[in-house]
Amino acid sequence: CALPIYANRQAPKVPVTDRTLFHIGSNGKHVTGLAVMQLIDQGRVDLDAPLSDYVDDLPAMIGDTTIGHLLHQTSGLPDYLDQVEDWSEPVSRRMIFDAVSEGRDFEPGEAWAYSNTNYFVLGWLIEAVSGQTYVDYLNQHLFGPARTPLARPDAPSEANVEVTPRLRALVDAADRLPEDKLLDQGRQPA
């Protein structure tokens, strides 16, 4: 007996389909990292430069941290999630600033520690350097070229997806492809 699988925990229950979007949380850090590496590859960002070279109005502890230390999780910046009390509240700059106000956990490069703060502030870098919002940059430079029309920087549930005519056309076109062609999309001939 197969049990139904739902895309949400709240009522009304929404069954999982081939178009259900899931929030992948920290698995998306590679997307932010790839966006930063694109900017480095274009010569617009220096891996060894401090964040303050690109993002204004930062406390010294954040601003003095190099892009490389942020990417490699060796910044010593505390994880802002350790101080979140209301998970329904959007994360603000103030929340990040408050999280680091008591100092680093260690000096940059001296150790490794997972910290969501690192990748959150890298999002500010992407916005400052590209002149686009984080969402727009990812859509234009990562998800669009990768031909992933349903990928989104934040997709907590299918109910929140705005199905534009362009998105519907892309999904419908993908649905018409035979499965072997769909799987071969983006692969280079051997």
Disulfide bonds with the S-S distance in Angstrom:
none
